[in-house]
Amino acid sequence: MPRFHSRPVLAGLLLAALLVGCGQKGPLYLPKSQSPSSSSEQPPTAKP
């Protein structure tokens, strides 16, 4: 009966994990938008 060797499986998983991370570059968060916001402008208030 053939024995199961875990070393090739672990090596394959390690290689796959390294290859998955190869293309991940840049910040890991979304940068804040640089669009000019009108913070001094207030929304119109409702009149009773």
PQR file of N, CA, C, O and H, with PARSE charges and radii, in Angstrom:
ATOM      1  N   MET A   1       0.850  -1.179   0.000 -0.4000 1.5000
ATOM      2  CA  MET A   1       0.000   0.000   0.000 -0.0000 2.0000
ATOM      3  C   MET A   1       0.900   1.249   0.000  0.5500 1.7000
ATOM      4  O   MET A   1       1.797   1.362   0.836 -0.5500 1.4000
ATOM      5  N   PRO A   2       0.665   2.179  -0.930 -0.5600 1.5000
ATOM      6  CA  PRO A   2       1.520   3.369  -0.993  0.2800 2.0000
ATOM      7  C   PRO A   2       1.263   4.302   0.183  0.5500 1.7000
ATOM      8  O   PRO A   2       0.132   4.463   0.642 -0.5500 1.4000
ATOM      9  N   ARG A   3       2.336   4.906   0.649 -0.4000 1.5000
ATOM     10  CA  ARG A   3       2.230   5.847   1.770 -0.0000 2.0000
ATOM     11  C   ARG A   3       1.962   7.242   1.238  0.5500 1.7000
ATOM     12  O   ARG A   3       2.404   7.599   0.146 -0.5500 1.4000
ATOM     13  H   ARG A   3       3.254   4.775   0.276  0.4000 1.0000
ATOM     14  N   PHE A   4       1.241   8.022   2.015 -0.4000 1.5000
ATOM     15  CA  PHE A   4       0.946   9.414   1.660 -0.0000 2.0000
ATOM     16  C   PHE A   4       2.075  10.297   2.172  0.5500 1.7000
ATOM     17  O   PHE A   4       2.396  10.283   3.360 -0.5500 1.4000
ATOM     18  H   PHE A   4       0.883   7.732   2.902  0.4000 1.0000
ATOM     19  N   HIS A   5       2.678  11.071   1.260 -0.4000 1.5000
ATOM     20  CA  HIS A   5       3.764  11.965   1.637 -0.0000 2.0000
ATOM     21  C   HIS A   5       3.208  13.382   1.664  0.5500 1.7000
ATOM     22  O   HIS A   5       2.708  13.884   0.657 -0.5500 1.4000
ATOM     23  H   HIS A   5       2.417  11.082   0.294  0.4000 1.0000
ATOM     24  N   SER A   6       3.299  14.014   2.813 -0.4000 1.5000
ATOM     25  CA  SER A   6       2.731  15.352   2.955 -0.0000 2.0000
ATOM     26  C   SER A   6       3.705  16.447   2.524  0.5500 1.7000
ATOM     27  O   SER A   6       3.289  17.589   2.326 -0.5500 1.4000
ATOM     28  H   SER A   6       3.705  13.607   3.631  0.4000 1.0000
ATOM     29  N   ARG A   7       4.971  16.131   2.378 -0.4000 1.5000
ATOM     30  CA  ARG A   7       5.957  17.155   2.031 -0.0000 2.0000
ATOM     31  C   ARG A   7       5.668  17.790   0.654  0.5500 1.7000
ATOM     32  O   ARG A   7       5.736  19.016   0.555 -0.5500 1.4000
ATOM     33  H   ARG A   7       5.309  15.203   2.539  0.4000 1.0000
ATOM     34  N   PRO A   8       5.358  17.047  -0.390 -0.5600 1.5000
ATOM     35  CA  PRO A   8       5.041  17.684  -1.670  0.2800 2.0000
ATOM     36  C   PRO A   8       3.752  18.520  -1.617  0.5500 1.7000
ATOM     37  O   PRO A   8       3.648  19.547  -2.288 -0.5500 1.4000
ATOM     38  N   VAL A   9       2.800  18.085  -0.838 -0.4000 1.5000
ATOM     39  CA  VAL A   9       1.554  18.836  -0.698 -0.0000 2.0000
ATOM     40  C   VAL A   9       1.822  20.160   0.005  0.5500 1.7000
ATOM     41  O   VAL A   9       1.325  21.201  -0.424 -0.5500 1.4000
ATOM     42  H   VAL A   9       2.884  17.251  -0.294  0.4000 1.0000
ATOM     43  N   LEU A  10       2.601  20.129   1.077 -0.4000 1.5000
ATOM     44  CA  LEU A  10       2.933  21.357   1.791 -0.0000 2.0000
ATOM     45  C   LEU A  10       3.771  22.291   0.922  0.5500 1.7000
ATOM     46  O   LEU A  10       3.581  23.506   0.965 -0.5500 1.4000
ATOM     47  H   LEU A  10       3.005  19.283   1.426  0.4000 1.0000
ATOM     48  N   ALA A  11       4.688  21.745   0.140 -0.4000 1.5000
ATOM     49  CA  ALA A  11       5.497  22.573  -0.750 -0.0000 2.0000
ATOM     50  C   ALA A  11       4.613  23.224  -1.821  0.5500 1.7000
ATOM     51  O   ALA A  11       4.813  24.389  -2.166 -0.5500 1.4000
ATOM     52  H   ALA A  11       4.842  20.757   0.105  0.4000 1.0000
ATOM     53  N   GLY A  12       3.656  22.487  -2.335 -0.4000 1.5000
ATOM     54  CA  GLY A  12       2.736  23.041  -3.329 -0.0000 2.0000
ATOM     55  C   GLY A  12       1.869  24.143  -2.749  0.5500 1.7000
ATOM     56  O   GLY A  12       1.642  25.161  -3.403 -0.5500 1.4000
ATOM     57  H   GLY A  12       3.494  21.541  -2.055  0.4000 1.0000
ATOM     58  N   LEU A  13       1.385  23.955  -1.533 -0.4000 1.5000
ATOM     59  CA  LEU A  13       0.579  24.983  -0.888 -0.0000 2.0000
ATOM     60  C   LEU A  13       1.395  26.242  -0.606  0.5500 1.7000
ATOM     61  O   LEU A  13       0.895  27.354  -0.775 -0.5500 1.4000
ATOM     62  H   LEU A  13       1.570  23.128  -1.002  0.4000 1.0000
ATOM     63  N   LEU A  14       2.631  26.078  -0.183 -0.4000 1.5000
ATOM     64  CA  LEU A  14       3.508  27.216   0.063 -0.0000 2.0000
ATOM     65  C   LEU A  14       3.792  27.967  -1.240  0.5500 1.7000
ATOM     66  O   LEU A  14       3.760  29.197  -1.269 -0.5500 1.4000
ATOM     67  H   LEU A  14       3.038  25.175  -0.046  0.4000 1.0000
ATOM     68  N   LEU A  15       4.065  27.238  -2.299 -0.4000 1.5000
ATOM     69  CA  LEU A  15       4.311  27.866  -3.600 -0.0000 2.0000
ATOM     70  C   LEU A  15       3.073  28.612  -4.080  0.5500 1.7000
ATOM     71  O   LEU A  15       3.186  29.723  -4.600 -0.5500 1.4000
ATOM     72  H   LEU A  15       4.091  26.239  -2.276  0.4000 1.0000
ATOM     73  N   ALA A  16       1.899  28.023  -3.914 -0.4000 1.5000
ATOM     74  CA  ALA A  16       0.653  28.688  -4.328 -0.0000 2.0000
ATOM     75  C   ALA A  16       0.425  29.954  -3.514  0.5500 1.7000
ATOM     76  O   ALA A  16       0.000  30.970  -4.064 -0.5500 1.4000
ATOM     77  H   ALA A  16       1.807  27.121  -3.492  0.4000 1.0000
ATOM     78  N   ALA A  17       0.696  29.912  -2.222 -0.4000 1.5000
ATOM     79  CA  ALA A  17       0.509  31.096  -1.374 -0.0000 2.0000
ATOM     80  C   ALA A  17       1.470  32.211  -1.782  0.5500 1.7000
ATOM     81  O   ALA A  17       1.091  33.383  -1.772 -0.5500 1.4000
ATOM     82  H   ALA A  17       1.041  29.087  -1.774  0.4000 1.0000
ATOM     83  N   LEU A  18       2.697  31.866  -2.137 -0.4000 1.5000
ATOM     84  CA  LEU A  18       3.660  32.872  -2.569 -0.0000 2.0000
ATOM     85  C   LEU A  18       3.271  33.475  -3.913  0.5500 1.7000
ATOM     86  O   LEU A  18       3.434  34.677  -4.127 -0.5500 1.4000
ATOM     87  H   LEU A  18       3.004  30.915  -2.145  0.4000 1.0000
ATOM     88  N   LEU A  19       2.762  32.650  -4.813 -0.4000 1.5000
ATOM     89  CA  LEU A  19       2.380  33.149  -6.134 -0.0000 2.0000
ATOM     90  C   LEU A  19       1.141  34.030  -6.075  0.5500 1.7000
ATOM     91  O   LEU A  19       1.001  34.951  -6.879 -0.5500 1.4000
ATOM     92  H   LEU A  19       2.630  31.674  -4.639  0.4000 1.0000
ATOM     93  N   VAL A  20       0.254  33.767  -5.151 -0.4000 1.5000
ATOM     94  CA  VAL A  20      -0.956  34.581  -5.023 -0.0000 2.0000
ATOM     95  C   VAL A  20      -0.590  36.001  -4.612  0.5500 1.7000
ATOM     96  O   VAL A  20      -1.218  36.953  -5.076 -0.5500 1.4000
ATOM     97  H   VAL A  20       0.367  33.019  -4.497  0.4000 1.0000
ATOM     98  N   GLY A  21       0.400  36.162  -3.763 -0.4000 1.5000
ATOM     99  CA  GLY A  21       0.788  37.469  -3.278 -0.0000 2.0000
ATOM    100  C   GLY A  21       1.684  38.248  -4.223  0.5500 1.7000
ATOM    101  O   GLY A  21       2.007  39.401  -3.937 -0.5500 1.4000
ATOM    102  H   GLY A  21       0.909  35.389  -3.386  0.4000 1.0000
ATOM    103  N   CYS A  22       2.096  37.663  -5.339 -0.4000 1.5000
ATOM    104  CA  CYS A  22       3.039  38.330  -6.230 -0.0000 2.0000
ATOM    105  C   CYS A  22       2.474  39.607  -6.842  0.5500 1.7000
ATOM    106  O   CYS A  22       3.200  40.597  -6.943 -0.5500 1.4000
ATOM    107  H   CYS A  22       1.833  36.727  -5.572  0.4000 1.0000
ATOM    108  N   GLY A  23       1.232  39.623  -7.247 -0.4000 1.5000
ATOM    109  CA  GLY A  23       0.683  40.770  -7.950 -0.0000 2.0000
ATOM    110  C   GLY A  23       0.063  41.813  -7.056  0.5500 1.7000
ATOM    111  O   GLY A  23      -0.453  42.812  -7.556 -0.5500 1.4000
ATOM    112  H   GLY A  23       0.643  38.819  -7.165  0.4000 1.0000
ATOM    113  N   GLN A  24       0.092  41.622  -5.765 -0.4000 1.5000
ATOM    114  CA  GLN A  24      -0.539  42.564  -4.849 -0.0000 2.0000
ATOM    115  C   GLN A  24       0.416  43.709  -4.554  0.5500 1.7000
ATOM    116  O   GLN A  24       1.364  43.556  -3.783 -0.5500 1.4000
ATOM    117  H   GLN A  24       0.511  40.810  -5.359  0.4000 1.0000
ATOM    118  N   LYS A  25       0.161  44.851  -5.168 -0.4000 1.5000
ATOM    119  CA  LYS A  25       1.016  46.019  -4.946 -0.0000 2.0000
ATOM    120  C   LYS A  25       0.138  47.216  -4.658  0.5500 1.7000
ATOM    121  O   LYS A  25      -1.038  47.232  -5.019 -0.5500 1.4000
ATOM    122  H   LYS A  25      -0.610  44.975  -5.794  0.4000 1.0000
ATOM    123  N   GLY A  26       0.694  48.199  -4.020 -0.4000 1.5000
ATOM    124  CA  GLY A  26      -0.057  49.411  -3.737 -0.0000 2.0000
ATOM    125  C   GLY A  26      -0.656  49.393  -2.352  0.5500 1.7000
ATOM    126  O   GLY A  26      -0.470  48.436  -1.599 -0.5500 1.4000
ATOM    127  H   GLY A  26       1.649  48.186  -3.727  0.4000 1.0000
ATOM    128  N   PRO A  27      -1.375  50.445  -2.012 -0.5600 1.5000
ATOM    129  CA  PRO A  27      -1.947  50.554  -0.672  0.2800 2.0000
ATOM    130  C   PRO A  27      -3.052  49.524  -0.454  0.5500 1.7000
ATOM    131  O   PRO A  27      -3.730  49.107  -1.393 -0.5500 1.4000
ATOM    132  N   LEU A  28      -3.213  49.134   0.780 -0.4000 1.5000
ATOM    133  CA  LEU A  28      -4.228  48.148   1.128 -0.0000 2.0000
ATOM    134  C   LEU A  28      -5.529  48.802   1.577  0.5500 1.7000
ATOM    135  O   LEU A  28      -6.375  48.152   2.189 -0.5500 1.4000
ATOM    136  H   LEU A  28      -2.663  49.473   1.543  0.4000 1.0000
ATOM    137  N   TYR A  29      -5.688  50.086   1.275 -0.4000 1.5000
ATOM    138  CA  TYR A  29      -6.892  50.807   1.644 -0.0000 2.0000
ATOM    139  C   TYR A  29      -7.266  51.717   0.482  0.5500 1.7000
ATOM    140  O   TYR A  29      -6.429  52.023  -0.367 -0.5500 1.4000
ATOM    141  H   TYR A  29      -5.000  50.615   0.777  0.4000 1.0000
ATOM    142  N   LEU A  30      -8.498  52.139   0.444 -0.4000 1.5000
ATOM    143  CA  LEU A  30      -8.935  53.063  -0.595 -0.0000 2.0000
ATOM    144  C   LEU A  30      -8.529  54.474  -0.198  0.5500 1.7000
ATOM    145  O   LEU A  30      -8.835  54.920   0.908 -0.5500 1.4000
ATOM    146  H   LEU A  30      -9.179  51.890   1.134  0.4000 1.0000
ATOM    147  N   PRO A  31      -7.849  55.175  -1.085 -0.5600 1.5000
ATOM    148  CA  PRO A  31      -7.461  56.549  -0.742  0.2800 2.0000
ATOM    149  C   PRO A  31      -8.678  57.459  -0.683  0.5500 1.7000
ATOM    150  O   PRO A  31      -9.681  57.224  -1.357 -0.5500 1.4000
ATOM    151  N   LYS A  32      -8.573  58.508   0.140 -0.4000 1.5000
ATOM    152  CA  LYS A  32      -9.666  59.465   0.240 -0.0000 2.0000
ATOM    153  C   LYS A  32      -9.778  60.217  -1.075  0.5500 1.7000
ATOM    154  O   LYS A  32      -8.771  60.489  -1.729 -0.5500 1.4000
ATOM    155  H   LYS A  32      -7.759  58.698   0.688  0.4000 1.0000
ATOM    156  N   SER A  33     -10.988  60.549  -1.455 -0.4000 1.5000
ATOM    157  CA  SER A  33     -11.181  61.237  -2.725 -0.0000 2.0000
ATOM    158  C   SER A  33     -10.586  62.637  -2.654  0.5500 1.7000
ATOM    159  O   SER A  33     -10.651  63.300  -1.619 -0.5500 1.4000
ATOM    160  H   SER A  33     -11.806  60.328  -0.923  0.4000 1.0000
ATOM    161  N   GLN A  34     -10.014  63.072  -3.753 -0.4000 1.5000
ATOM    162  CA  GLN A  34      -9.365  64.369  -3.830 -0.0000 2.0000
ATOM    163  C   GLN A  34     -10.289  65.430  -4.410  0.5500 1.7000
ATOM    164  O   GLN A  34      -9.847  66.545  -4.687 -0.5500 1.4000
ATOM    165  H   GLN A  34      -9.961  62.533  -4.594  0.4000 1.0000
ATOM    166  N   SER A  35     -11.570  65.101  -4.599 -0.4000 1.5000
ATOM    167  CA  SER A  35     -12.499  66.055  -5.192 -0.0000 2.0000
ATOM    168  C   SER A  35     -12.749  67.208  -4.221  0.5500 1.7000
ATOM    169  O   SER A  35     -12.828  66.997  -3.011 -0.5500 1.4000
ATOM    170  H   SER A  35     -11.929  64.195  -4.373  0.4000 1.0000
ATOM    171  N   PRO A  36     -12.873  68.415  -4.744 -0.5600 1.5000
ATOM    172  CA  PRO A  36     -13.110  69.565  -3.859  0.2800 2.0000
ATOM    173  C   PRO A  36     -14.507  69.481  -3.247  0.5500 1.7000
ATOM    174  O   PRO A  36     -15.514  69.478  -3.956 -0.5500 1.4000
ATOM    175  N   SER A  37     -14.546  69.412  -1.937 -0.4000 1.5000
ATOM    176  CA  SER A  37     -15.838  69.340  -1.264 -0.0000 2.0000
ATOM    177  C   SER A  37     -16.185  70.714  -0.705  0.5500 1.7000
ATOM    178  O   SER A  37     -15.311  71.453  -0.251 -0.5500 1.4000
ATOM    179  H   SER A  37     -13.729  69.414  -1.361  0.4000 1.0000
ATOM    180  N   SER A  38     -17.435  71.035  -0.743 -0.4000 1.5000
ATOM    181  CA  SER A  38     -17.878  72.341  -0.233 -0.0000 2.0000
ATOM    182  C   SER A  38     -18.321  72.167   1.210  0.5500 1.7000
ATOM    183  O   SER A  38     -19.512  72.050   1.500 -0.5500 1.4000
ATOM    184  H   SER A  38     -18.145  70.435  -1.111  0.4000 1.0000
ATOM    185  N   SER A  39     -17.349  72.153   2.109 -0.4000 1.5000
ATOM    186  CA  SER A  39     -17.664  71.949   3.519 -0.0000 2.0000
ATOM    187  C   SER A  39     -18.272  73.217   4.140  0.5500 1.7000
ATOM    188  O   SER A  39     -18.970  73.141   5.151 -0.5500 1.4000
ATOM    189  H   SER A  39     -16.381  72.248   1.874  0.4000 1.0000
ATOM    190  N   SER A  40     -18.003  74.389   3.528 -0.4000 1.5000
ATOM    191  CA  SER A  40     -18.549  75.621   4.088 -0.0000 2.0000
ATOM    192  C   SER A  40     -20.019  75.809   3.687  0.5500 1.7000
ATOM    193  O   SER A  40     -20.750  76.578   4.311 -0.5500 1.4000
ATOM    194  H   SER A  40     -17.436  74.451   2.706  0.4000 1.0000
ATOM    195  N   GLU A  41     -20.428  75.106   2.653 -0.4000 1.5000
ATOM    196  CA  GLU A  41     -21.816  75.218   2.196 -0.0000 2.0000
ATOM    197  C   GLU A  41     -22.704  74.338   3.060  0.5500 1.7000
ATOM    198  O   GLU A  41     -22.406  73.162   3.266 -0.5500 1.4000
ATOM    199  H   GLU A  41     -19.834  74.481   2.146  0.4000 1.0000
ATOM    200  N   GLN A  42     -23.788  74.899   3.563 -0.4000 1.5000
ATOM    201  CA  GLN A  42     -24.708  74.147   4.415 -0.0000 2.0000
ATOM    202  C   GLN A  42     -25.971  73.841   3.630  0.5500 1.7000
ATOM    203  O   GLN A  42     -26.361  74.611   2.753 -0.5500 1.4000
ATOM    204  H   GLN A  42     -24.031  75.855   3.396  0.4000 1.0000
ATOM    205  N   PRO A  43     -26.611  72.725   3.940 -0.5600 1.5000
ATOM    206  CA  PRO A  43     -27.865  72.379   3.250  0.2800 2.0000
ATOM    207  C   PRO A  43     -28.980  73.372   3.631  0.5500 1.7000
ATOM    208  O   PRO A  43     -28.985  73.909   4.739 -0.5500 1.4000
ATOM    209  N   PRO A  44     -29.906  73.604   2.719 -0.5600 1.5000
ATOM    210  CA  PRO A  44     -30.995  74.527   3.031  0.2800 2.0000
ATOM    211  C   PRO A  44     -31.863  74.009   4.171  0.5500 1.7000
ATOM    212  O   PRO A  44     -32.125  72.810   4.269 -0.5500 1.4000
ATOM    213  N   THR A  45     -32.296  74.904   5.015 -0.4000 1.5000
ATOM    214  CA  THR A  45     -33.141  74.514   6.135 -0.0000 2.0000
ATOM    215  C   THR A  45     -34.603  74.679   5.756  0.5500 1.7000
ATOM    216  O   THR A  45     -34.959  75.565   4.979 -0.5500 1.4000
ATOM    217  H   THR A  45     -32.083  75.878   4.936  0.4000 1.0000
ATOM    218  N   ALA A  46     -35.437  73.828   6.306 -0.4000 1.5000
ATOM    219  CA  ALA A  46     -36.865  73.879   6.009 -0.0000 2.0000
ATOM    220  C   ALA A  46     -37.510  74.994   6.846  0.5500 1.7000
ATOM    221  O   ALA A  46     -37.214  75.142   8.032 -0.5500 1.4000
ATOM    222  H   ALA A  46     -35.148  73.108   6.937  0.4000 1.0000
ATOM    223  N   LYS A  47     -38.382  75.766   6.218 -0.4000 1.5000
ATOM    224  CA  LYS A  47     -39.080  76.823   6.937 -0.0000 2.0000
ATOM    225  C   LYS A  47     -40.447  76.335   7.363  0.5500 1.7000
ATOM    226  O   LYS A  47     -41.146  75.720   6.558 -0.5500 1.4000
ATOM    227  H   LYS A  47     -38.622  75.646   5.255  0.4000 1.0000
ATOM    228  N   PRO A  48     -40.854  76.579   8.584 -0.5600 1.5000
ATOM    229  CA  PRO A  48     -42.166  76.109   9.054  0.2800 2.0000
ATOM    230  C   PRO A  48     -43.307  76.922   8.489  0.5500 1.7000
ATOM    231  O   PRO A  48     -44.469  76.649   8.792 -0.5500 1.4000
TER
END
